[in-house]
Amino acid sequence: MISTALYRGTRWDERGQWSYELQRADGTIESLPGIGTRLAFRISESGRFCLGYSGFGRGGRHACPRGARAESGRQCEQCRLTEGWSVVHSHRGPLAALPEQVREYMAQPHHLYIAYFGDGMTKVGTASASRRHRRLFEQGALVARFITDSPDGLHVRDLERTVTERAGIGQAVAGVTKTRILTKPLRPWAALESAVADAARHAASALPAEIARTDVAWSGGRDFYATILEHGRYPVATEIAGEPGEYVLDAVTAHGHTLACRDPAGAGELVLVNDTKLIGRRIELDPTITAVAEPTQTSLF
């Protein structure tokens, strides 16, 4: 049966369970199990569409009322303003001055973490208490360390900026970079734990003296990493541009926006797919589709 939907990407929970999230024409959001779902679809038009806005616990997620295109990012300007989240990035005043719809979320305790993605790539980030683990799964971190707790989201963002300025640790790693790292020779798991511990100590040393340090390890990427290692060779990576064409996603595991899919040729190897550029695309689900994009071998060194 052929049907249409807006592709919203992968959705994670606190335990690391994931699903594909689709938005139907009537605005209904549907979740399909990540494991066991063969997602076959075609894209017939270029461009991305707005993913709507979040109610931050007060009504959940809402579809864009205009079905507008997203000229930049994942929202149209109207939904961005309705949500109110965009002001948080530049806000320097008190919590009370934030838009009401984001104030309660930002007022909850937050945590500062250092995430490691392999091949020396680290970042500093923040997570609310209610999304402590989910945030790291969404980010695609292989390992991480929580280095301090914070009373609210504005305070923790100040600490994040301090770590970037004093320790030189950035606040973002491109999604495609996270996927490409996994096509290189993979180090033993213990080496990843050692690398993030070193980075966390360096970051913690940059915090103001009065800030209490924590050192809580997170290893949510272990099973995913083990699956990649078990296949015994370096996987290839497919970079899907999200342009018109036919695609099939048949994942055996995933982490963040990296899907480890069965080789379309029937071999026992994996093809890594980063789905970032598919997010916001209108897709036509058609289980009869068999054609897939050819994997592109990424440099191993």
C-alpha positions in Angstrom: 0.0 0.0 0.0 1.4 3.4 -1.0 1.1 6.3 1.4 2.7 9.7 2.0 4.3 11.3 5.0 6.9 13.8 6.2 10.1 12.1 7.4 11.0 13.4 10.9 14.1 11.3 11.5 14.9 8.9 14.3 13.4 9.2 17.8 15.1 7.9 21.0 14.0 7.2 24.5 15.9 7.2 27.8 16.7 3.5 27.4 18.1 3.8 23.9 15.1 2.3 22.1 14.6 4.0 18.8 12.0 4.4 16.0 11.4 6.2 12.7 9.1 9.1 13.2 6.7 10.1 10.4 4.1 12.8 10.1 1.0 12.1 8.2 -0.9 14.6 6.0 -3.4 15.3 8.8 -0.6 16.2 11.2 -0.7 12.9 13.1 2.7 11.7 14.2 3.4 8.0 13.8 6.3 5.9 15.2 7.6 2.8 13.4 10.0 0.4 15.2 13.5 1.0 14.1 14.5 -2.7 14.2 12.3 -4.9 12.0 11.0 -2.1 9.8 12.0 -2.0 6.2 11.4 1.6 5.2 11.1 1.8 1.4 10.1 5.1 -0.1 10.6 7.6 -2.9 11.1 11.4 -2.9 9.4 13.2 -5.7 10.2 16.8 -5.0 13.1 18.8 -3.7 13.2 20.9 -0.6 12.4 20.4 3.1 9.2 21.1 5.0 8.6 22.6 8.4 8.5 20.0 11.3 6.2 22.2 13.3 6.9 23.2 17.0 7.2 21.7 20.4 4.9 22.4 23.3 7.6 21.3 25.8 5.4 19.0 27.8 2.3 21.2 27.4 0.6 19.5 24.4 3.5 17.6 22.9 4.6 18.3 19.3 2.4 20.2 16.8 2.4 20.0 13.0 3.1 23.2 11.1 -0.4 24.7 10.6 0.5 26.0 7.1 2.5 23.0 5.9 5.2 25.5 5.0 8.6 24.9 3.6 11.6 25.2 5.8 14.0 27.6 4.2 16.7 27.1 6.8 16.9 24.6 9.7 13.8 22.4 10.4 11.2 25.0 11.0 9.4 27.9 9.2 9.7 31.3 10.8 6.2 31.2 12.2 6.7 27.9 14.0 10.1 29.0 15.3 8.5 32.1 16.9 5.5 30.1 18.2 7.8 27.6 19.9 10.1 30.3 21.4 13.1 28.0 21.7 15.3 30.1 19.4 15.6 33.0 21.9 17.2 30.6 24.4 20.5 30.5 22.5 21.1 34.2 22.8 19.3 34.9 26.1 21.4 36.4 28.9 18.7 37.6 31.3 16.8 35.8 34.1 14.6 32.8 33.6 11.5 34.9 34.2 12.2 36.8 31.0 12.0 33.7 28.8 8.8 32.9 26.8 6.4 31.1 29.0 6.3 27.9 26.9 10.1 27.3 27.4 10.5 28.7 30.9 9.4 25.6 32.8 11.6 23.3 30.7 14.7 25.6 31.2 14.0 25.9 35.0 14.6 22.1 35.6 18.0 20.8 36.6 20.5 20.3 33.7 23.8 18.5 33.3 27.0 19.4 31.4 28.6 16.5 29.5 31.6 15.7 27.3 30.7 13.4 24.4 33.2 11.3 22.4 32.5 10.1 18.9 35.8 8.3 18.0 38.9 9.4 16.1 39.6 12.2 18.6 36.3 14.0 18.0 34.7 15.4 21.2 32.1 18.1 22.1 30.7 19.7 25.2 26.9 19.7 25.5 24.0 20.1 27.9 21.1 17.9 28.8 18.0 18.5 30.9 17.3 16.1 33.8 14.3 14.7 31.9 16.4 14.0 28.8 19.7 13.1 30.4 20.3 9.9 28.4 18.0 10.5 25.5 20.1 13.5 24.5 23.3 11.5 24.2 21.5 8.8 22.1 20.2 11.5 19.8 23.6 13.0 19.5 25.1 9.7 18.6 27.8 9.8 21.3 29.7 6.5 21.7 30.8 7.4 25.2 30.3 10.4 27.5 31.0 11.8 30.9 28.8 14.1 32.9 31.2 16.6 34.5 28.8 18.9 36.6 25.2 19.4 37.5 23.5 22.7 37.2 20.3 24.2 38.7 18.8 25.3 35.4 19.3 25.5 31.6 20.6 29.1 31.5 23.3 28.4 34.1 24.5 25.3 32.3 24.8 27.1 29.0 27.1 29.6 30.7 29.3 26.7 31.8 29.2 25.2 28.3 30.5 28.5 26.9 33.2 28.6 29.5 34.4 25.1 28.6 34.5 26.1 24.9 36.4 29.3 25.6 38.9 28.0 28.2 39.4 24.4 27.1 38.9 24.8 23.4 36.2 22.0 23.1 33.5 22.8 20.5 29.8 22.5 20.9 29.0 20.6 17.7 30.2 17.7 15.5 28.7 17.4 12.1 26.4 14.4 11.7 28.2 13.2 8.5 31.5 13.3 10.4 30.0 11.0 13.1 29.1 8.5 10.5 32.4 8.7 8.5 34.4 8.1 11.7 32.9 4.6 11.8 34.3 3.7 8.4 37.9 4.0 9.8 39.8 1.3 11.7 38.0 1.1 15.0 39.9 1.1 18.3 39.1 -1.2 21.2 36.2 0.0 23.4 38.6 0.6 26.4 40.4 3.2 24.2 37.2 5.1 23.8 36.5 5.2 27.5 40.1 6.4 28.1 39.8 9.1 25.5 36.5 10.6 26.9 37.9 10.4 30.5 40.9 12.5 29.4 38.7 15.0 27.6 36.4 15.2 30.6 39.3 15.9 33.0 40.5 18.7 30.7 37.0 20.2 30.4 36.4 20.0 34.1 39.7 21.9 34.8 38.3 24.8 32.9 35.2 25.2 35.1 35.1 28.0 37.7 36.6 27.0 41.1 33.3 27.2 42.9 31.5 24.7 40.5 31.2 21.2 42.0 32.6 18.5 39.6 31.0 15.2 38.9 32.4 12.3 36.9 29.6 10.1 35.8 30.3 7.7 32.9 27.8 6.9 30.1 28.4 4.1 27.7 25.2 4.0 25.6 27.0 3.4 22.3 28.6 0.1 23.4 26.2 -2.3 21.8 26.0 -0.3 18.6 29.8 -0.2 18.4 30.1 -3.9 19.1 27.8 -4.7 16.2 30.0 -2.7 13.9 33.1 -4.4 15.2 31.5 -7.9 14.9 31.3 -7.6 11.1 35.1 -7.7 11.0 35.8 -5.1 8.4 35.3 -1.4 7.8 31.8 -0.6 6.6 31.0 1.7 3.7 29.0 4.8 4.0 26.1 6.1 1.9 25.5 9.8 2.0 21.8 10.3 1.1 21.2 13.9 -0.2 17.5 13.6 0.2 17.0 14.5 -3.5 14.2 12.9 -5.7 14.8 9.2 -6.0 14.0 5.8 -4.5 15.5 4.6 -1.2 15.4 1.7 1.2 16.4 1.8 4.9 16.7 -1.7 6.4 18.6 -1.2 9.7 20.0 -3.8 12.0 21.0 -1.2 14.6 21.4 2.6 14.8 22.9 5.3 16.9 22.0 9.0 16.6 21.4 9.6 12.9 23.7 6.8 11.8 21.8 3.7 10.6 23.7 0.5 10.1 21.8 -1.2 7.3 21.9 -4.5 5.6 24.0 -4.5 2.4 21.5 -4.4 -0.5 23.7 -6.8 -2.4 22.9 -9.5 0.1 26.4 -9.6 1.6 26.9 -10.0 5.4 28.4 -6.5 5.6 26.9 -3.2 6.7 26.2 0.0 5.0 26.2 3.1 7.2 23.5 5.6 6.3 23.2 9.1 7.8 19.6 10.2 7.6 20.0 13.9 8.5 19.4 15.2 5.0 16.1 13.2 4.8 14.6 15.0 7.7 11.8 17.3 6.6 11.4 15.6 3.2 8.0 14.4 2.0 8.2 10.8 1.2 6.0 8.3 -0.6 6.1 4.9 1.2 6.0 2.0 -1.2 7.1 -1.5 0.0 7.6 -2.7 -3.6 10.7 -0.4 -4.0 13.9 -2.4 -4.1 16.3 0.1 -5.6 18.8 1.8 -3.2 21.5 4.3 -3.5 24.9 2.9 -4.2 27.2 3.0 -1.2 30.1 5.4 -1.5 33.4 4.1 -0.1 34.8 6.6 2.4 38.5 7.0 3.0 39.7 4.6 5.7 42.6 6.8 6.7 
